[in-house]
Amino acid sequence: MRRRDLDGCPVAGALQMIGDKWTMLIVRDLANGPRRTLELLSGLFPISSRTLVARLRDMEGDHLVERIDYGGNPPHVEYVLTERGRFLLPLVDSLRQLGELFGCNECEDRRQRVGFYCEPCPLNEQTPVAPAPQPSSLRRREPDDSIVLL
């Protein structure tokens, strides 16, 4: 693990590790277990795949996540929080509470937008609603298992 530059303060070092836009959201989505890259990508809209992979690599280098490669074709890779990464889960819950206290968002806002609460949300036991319609450019195509013979 690399040391952080800045002024040598542990707070500054921790913020340099987890203070970007996506790290804590990735931790939030890995709270209940391993996830494949595409599962993370769909839960973290509007992150780009390039940004997600770069962030996951940084987090792997910081020993916050472990990359598990099952091989195969197509490749099967999952990410899981390490013991060190699980130390961030109380911070995720505190950030949720702070967001509600400051009136930033409510858990219901996410449920209305994407159809479900985030994984560690205490309201997650309730029935999901249908997500808001997305523009056709954001919808994933249904897999086509048909065989075309030429």
Backbone bond lengths (Angstrom), bond angles and torsions (degrees), N, CA, C in turn:
res aa  C-N    CA-C-N  psi(-1)  N-CA   C-N-CA  omega(-1)  CA-C   N-CA-C  phi
1 M - - - 1.447 - - 1.518 108.39 -
2 R 1.315 115.67 140.98 1.461 120.13 -176.39 1.525 111.36 -91.29
3 R 1.306 115.33 148.31 1.467 121.33 173.48 1.514 108.49 -77.32
4 R 1.309 116.62 153.48 1.456 122.69 -179.54 1.517 109.54 -94.37
5 D 1.327 115.61 144.44 1.464 120.27 178.96 1.526 109.41 -78.28
6 L 1.229 122.49 -123.94 1.460 127.35 -177.07 1.523 111.20 56.89
7 D 1.337 118.34 -138.33 1.468 120.84 -171.14 1.530 114.51 -99.01
8 G 1.313 119.08 4.97 1.462 121.56 177.94 1.517 114.18 87.97
9 C 1.311 117.87 -4.26 1.467 121.92 179.24 1.532 109.67 -74.40
10 P 1.347 118.28 136.15 1.462 120.15 177.98 1.529 113.28 -59.14
11 V 1.327 118.15 -34.58 1.468 120.72 178.65 1.524 109.47 -63.61
12 A 1.329 116.30 -46.07 1.469 120.42 179.18 1.527 110.53 -62.51
13 G 1.327 117.28 -40.62 1.460 120.96 178.89 1.521 112.35 -64.61
14 A 1.329 116.59 -42.58 1.471 120.54 179.18 1.523 110.33 -65.63
15 L 1.330 116.85 -41.85 1.464 119.44 179.09 1.524 111.70 -66.53
16 Q 1.321 116.50 -32.82 1.456 118.68 176.73 1.533 110.16 -66.63
17 M 1.324 117.42 -29.15 1.462 121.57 179.98 1.529 111.76 -81.40
18 I 1.323 118.09 -42.12 1.468 120.38 -171.86 1.522 114.33 -119.16
19 G 1.327 117.91 2.41 1.452 120.45 -170.80 1.513 116.40 -87.03
20 D 1.339 118.69 6.08 1.462 119.04 178.64 1.528 110.06 -79.87
21 K 1.300 115.80 -178.94 1.464 121.30 -173.38 1.535 113.60 -68.08
22 W 1.333 118.73 -30.72 1.460 120.23 -167.23 1.521 115.88 -110.10
23 T 1.319 120.07 -21.49 1.467 121.54 -171.23 1.524 113.17 -56.45
24 M 1.304 117.63 -49.90 1.464 119.38 -176.75 1.526 111.22 -70.15
25 L 1.335 117.85 -27.43 1.465 119.72 175.85 1.529 110.41 -71.22
26 I 1.324 117.23 -35.06 1.471 120.59 175.04 1.525 109.11 -65.93
27 V 1.323 117.00 -44.01 1.477 120.90 177.19 1.528 109.37 -58.93
28 R 1.331 116.88 -44.58 1.474 121.40 178.42 1.531 110.52 -56.39
29 D 1.335 116.84 -45.16 1.461 119.80 -176.46 1.525 113.14 -75.84
30 L 1.325 117.89 -17.39 1.465 120.91 176.46 1.530 112.08 -95.67
31 A 1.330 117.37 2.87 1.466 121.73 -174.34 1.521 112.95 -58.34
32 N 1.323 118.40 -36.89 1.466 120.68 -175.42 1.513 114.08 -100.44
33 G 1.331 117.05 14.65 1.453 118.47 175.19 1.514 113.40 132.53
34 P 1.331 115.60 -177.81 1.459 121.41 -175.07 1.526 112.32 -62.96
35 R 1.310 115.58 149.01 1.468 122.74 177.01 1.514 109.14 -138.52
36 R 1.317 114.83 144.42 1.455 120.79 172.48 1.518 108.71 -78.68
37 T 1.334 115.60 161.02 1.462 120.99 -177.28 1.520 111.35 -57.33
38 L 1.320 118.26 -44.38 1.467 120.63 -178.37 1.523 112.22 -67.66
39 E 1.323 117.08 -31.37 1.471 119.69 175.42 1.525 110.31 -65.49
40 L 1.326 115.93 -42.17 1.459 119.45 177.14 1.527 110.48 -65.10
41 L 1.310 116.02 -42.57 1.462 121.26 -178.37 1.523 111.31 -60.05
42 S 1.328 117.21 -42.85 1.467 119.70 -178.84 1.527 111.91 -70.84
43 G 1.322 118.37 -28.78 1.453 120.98 179.71 1.516 114.39 -83.82
44 L 1.326 116.66 -12.78 1.463 120.88 -175.58 1.523 112.39 -113.27
45 F 1.313 117.87 27.04 1.460 120.96 179.10 1.518 109.30 -51.81
46 P 1.307 122.03 131.95 1.452 132.68 15.31 1.527 114.61 -105.24
47 I 1.327 120.16 33.39 1.464 121.23 179.77 1.522 110.05 -64.63
48 S 1.325 116.60 143.21 1.468 120.37 176.03 1.526 108.57 -84.84
49 S 1.313 116.51 156.43 1.463 119.94 -179.74 1.528 110.32 -63.64
50 R 1.317 117.61 -35.48 1.466 121.57 178.72 1.529 110.62 -62.83
51 T 1.322 116.91 -45.36 1.465 120.94 179.44 1.519 110.78 -65.55
52 L 1.332 117.12 -42.83 1.462 120.54 179.94 1.520 110.91 -60.75
53 V 1.321 117.24 -48.19 1.470 120.34 -178.50 1.522 110.47 -63.69
54 A 1.334 117.71 -40.38 1.460 120.50 178.36 1.529 110.82 -63.20
55 R 1.328 116.55 -42.06 1.460 120.63 -180.00 1.525 110.88 -66.15
56 L 1.352 116.63 -41.98 1.467 120.41 177.77 1.522 111.06 -62.29
57 R 1.324 117.54 -39.09 1.480 120.44 177.59 1.525 110.90 -64.33
58 D 1.338 116.58 -43.53 1.468 119.67 176.79 1.521 111.05 -60.96
59 M 1.323 116.24 -43.55 1.464 120.45 -179.40 1.527 110.96 -66.10
60 E 1.329 116.62 -34.74 1.466 120.27 176.11 1.529 109.56 -65.77
61 G 1.332 116.36 -41.80 1.465 120.46 177.43 1.518 113.00 -64.03
62 D 1.327 116.64 -29.24 1.466 121.83 177.67 1.523 111.99 -88.64
63 H 1.320 117.74 4.15 1.469 124.14 178.87 1.526 112.36 62.65
64 L 1.338 116.33 33.85 1.461 120.79 175.96 1.520 110.97 -94.44
65 V 1.325 117.34 -30.94 1.466 122.21 177.03 1.520 109.30 -130.05
66 E 1.307 113.90 156.92 1.463 120.81 174.30 1.520 107.67 -117.08
67 R 1.317 115.85 134.63 1.457 122.09 177.65 1.523 107.23 -95.99
68 I 1.333 115.81 122.97 1.464 121.06 179.81 1.518 107.47 -111.75
69 D 1.323 116.38 116.40 1.462 122.17 -178.14 1.523 108.66 -104.07
70 Y 1.334 115.64 112.60 1.458 120.98 179.75 1.519 112.56 -89.79
71 G 1.322 116.99 -1.68 1.464 121.22 -178.84 1.516 110.73 70.44
72 G 1.296 115.84 -155.37 1.454 120.84 177.85 1.513 112.37 90.81
73 N 1.322 113.69 173.43 1.451 120.52 178.22 1.518 107.86 -134.31
74 P 1.299 122.26 110.95 1.463 125.98 4.45 1.520 111.06 -71.47
75 P 1.341 116.74 160.42 1.463 120.06 -178.19 1.525 111.65 -58.12
76 H 1.320 115.71 142.34 1.469 121.93 178.26 1.525 107.00 -119.00
77 V 1.320 116.04 105.43 1.461 122.48 -179.56 1.517 107.97 -123.82
78 E 1.321 116.00 135.02 1.459 121.08 175.93 1.520 108.98 -126.41
79 Y 1.335 114.46 154.35 1.465 121.57 175.80 1.516 108.01 -118.86
80 V 1.325 115.07 140.91 1.462 121.36 179.98 1.525 107.80 -138.96
81 L 1.336 116.47 146.69 1.455 120.19 176.25 1.523 110.04 -68.17
82 T 1.312 116.43 138.73 1.454 121.10 172.68 1.530 108.10 -82.90
83 E 1.320 116.51 176.34 1.467 119.90 176.41 1.531 109.29 -58.66
84 R 1.308 115.87 -40.73 1.467 120.83 178.66 1.535 111.13 -64.14
85 G 1.327 116.53 -39.45 1.460 120.84 178.59 1.519 112.15 -67.40
86 R 1.341 116.77 -32.49 1.471 120.30 179.10 1.526 112.64 -67.70
87 F 1.345 116.98 -18.92 1.467 119.78 174.49 1.530 111.21 -63.90
88 L 1.327 117.40 -18.10 1.462 121.22 -178.93 1.530 112.72 -84.50
89 L 1.327 118.82 -12.10 1.466 120.93 -176.59 1.528 113.91 -61.55
90 P 1.349 119.94 -41.23 1.473 117.65 175.26 1.531 111.93 -62.14
91 L 1.325 117.04 -30.85 1.461 120.67 177.29 1.532 110.64 -67.87
92 V 1.337 117.16 -37.75 1.464 120.74 176.10 1.533 109.75 -60.73
93 D 1.314 116.83 -45.51 1.467 120.12 179.18 1.524 111.10 -64.22
94 S 1.325 117.19 -40.68 1.470 120.45 177.49 1.522 111.05 -63.54
95 L 1.328 117.06 -38.73 1.467 120.13 178.13 1.526 111.13 -66.08
96 R 1.338 116.92 -37.54 1.464 119.99 176.39 1.525 110.13 -62.23
97 Q 1.320 116.40 -46.96 1.465 120.68 179.47 1.525 111.40 -63.06
98 L 1.328 117.16 -40.07 1.456 121.14 178.73 1.525 111.17 -65.57
99 G 1.335 116.57 -41.34 1.464 120.70 177.09 1.517 112.06 -60.80
100 E 1.331 116.65 -39.44 1.467 120.22 177.07 1.522 110.90 -69.22
101 L 1.342 116.86 -43.02 1.459 121.64 -179.29 1.528 111.67 -61.88
102 F 1.339 116.32 -41.75 1.462 121.16 -179.55 1.521 112.31 -80.55
103 G 1.326 117.50 -5.34 1.457 120.90 179.47 1.522 113.43 73.67
104 C 1.338 117.05 22.87 1.472 120.77 -179.96 1.526 110.51 -65.11
105 N 1.299 116.54 -54.55 1.458 125.04 178.84 1.522 107.29 -152.31
106 E 1.314 114.99 167.16 1.456 120.99 171.14 1.517 106.98 -122.24
107 C 1.311 116.10 156.76 1.461 119.94 -179.99 1.531 110.77 -56.01
108 E 1.307 116.27 -33.57 1.462 120.66 -179.67 1.531 111.69 -64.17
109 D 1.347 117.49 -28.67 1.464 120.61 177.66 1.526 110.74 -59.89
110 R 1.340 116.65 -45.52 1.468 120.40 179.25 1.528 110.27 -65.72
111 R 1.320 116.66 -40.87 1.469 119.87 -179.30 1.528 110.32 -61.62
112 Q 1.315 117.31 -39.30 1.464 120.46 178.77 1.524 111.45 -68.62
113 R 1.329 117.62 -35.27 1.468 120.75 -176.70 1.520 113.26 -78.49
114 V 1.321 117.24 -46.14 1.461 119.80 -173.51 1.516 114.09 -114.12
115 G 1.335 117.40 -5.94 1.457 120.08 174.25 1.506 115.47 95.19
116 F 1.323 118.07 -2.92 1.466 120.22 179.32 1.519 109.26 -157.13
117 Y 1.323 114.95 159.16 1.458 120.90 175.21 1.524 108.50 -78.23
118 C 1.332 117.21 161.71 1.463 119.36 174.74 1.528 108.87 -69.16
119 E 1.316 116.31 158.67 1.466 122.56 -172.07 1.537 114.41 -50.74
120 P 1.336 120.43 -51.02 1.469 118.70 -175.45 1.523 114.60 -83.71
121 C 1.309 118.46 5.06 1.464 121.07 -176.45 1.527 110.59 -64.47
122 P 1.329 118.06 134.63 1.466 120.01 179.04 1.524 112.82 -67.38
123 L 1.322 118.50 -16.56 1.465 121.55 178.60 1.524 112.60 -88.89
124 N 1.315 117.54 5.43 1.461 122.91 -171.56 1.519 114.17 -64.95
125 E 1.330 119.54 -15.66 1.461 120.82 -178.50 1.518 112.74 -75.37
126 Q 1.317 118.34 -13.09 1.455 120.86 -177.86 1.524 110.25 -76.40
127 T 1.308 116.27 161.60 1.457 122.65 -178.20 1.520 110.44 -70.23
128 P 1.353 117.88 132.67 1.465 120.20 178.74 1.525 111.60 -70.85
129 V 1.314 115.78 152.58 1.458 121.97 174.01 1.515 108.14 -103.89
130 A 1.315 115.99 164.95 1.462 119.82 178.53 1.526 108.93 -67.37
131 P 1.354 118.05 137.65 1.459 120.21 179.60 1.515 110.91 -68.33
132 A 1.316 114.44 156.91 1.462 119.96 176.42 1.530 108.73 -63.34
133 P 1.330 117.83 144.70 1.466 119.05 -179.40 1.519 110.61 -61.95
134 Q 1.341 114.97 140.58 1.448 120.94 178.55 1.514 109.10 -107.60
135 P 1.337 116.90 154.02 1.461 118.92 174.65 1.528 109.81 -58.26
136 S 1.314 116.27 150.86 1.463 119.65 -175.58 1.521 112.43 -59.73
137 S 1.322 118.45 -25.78 1.458 120.50 179.63 1.525 111.95 -70.41
138 L 1.344 118.36 -19.25 1.455 121.90 -179.19 1.518 112.76 -97.30
139 R 1.326 117.95 -15.24 1.463 120.87 -179.44 1.513 110.71 -74.89
140 R 1.296 115.42 142.15 1.462 120.31 175.47 1.514 109.08 -83.15
141 R 1.317 115.57 141.40 1.462 119.51 177.69 1.516 109.31 -73.88
142 E 1.311 115.10 145.93 1.452 120.47 175.08 1.526 108.47 -68.23
143 P 1.329 118.03 140.88 1.468 118.92 179.64 1.526 110.49 -63.90
144 D 1.312 115.11 138.26 1.455 121.86 179.27 1.513 108.30 -107.24
145 D 1.332 115.77 106.93 1.452 120.84 -177.59 1.524 112.98 -94.00
146 S 1.330 116.57 7.98 1.449 118.79 -178.98 1.520 110.13 -72.47
147 I 1.303 115.26 154.23 1.462 122.22 -179.13 1.520 107.56 -106.80
148 V 1.314 114.86 131.04 1.457 120.04 178.07 1.513 108.51 -108.48
149 L 1.323 116.07 121.97 1.461 121.15 178.56 1.515 108.23 -102.59
150 L 1.284 115.77 131.05 1.472 119.73 178.42 1.493 111.17 -104.41
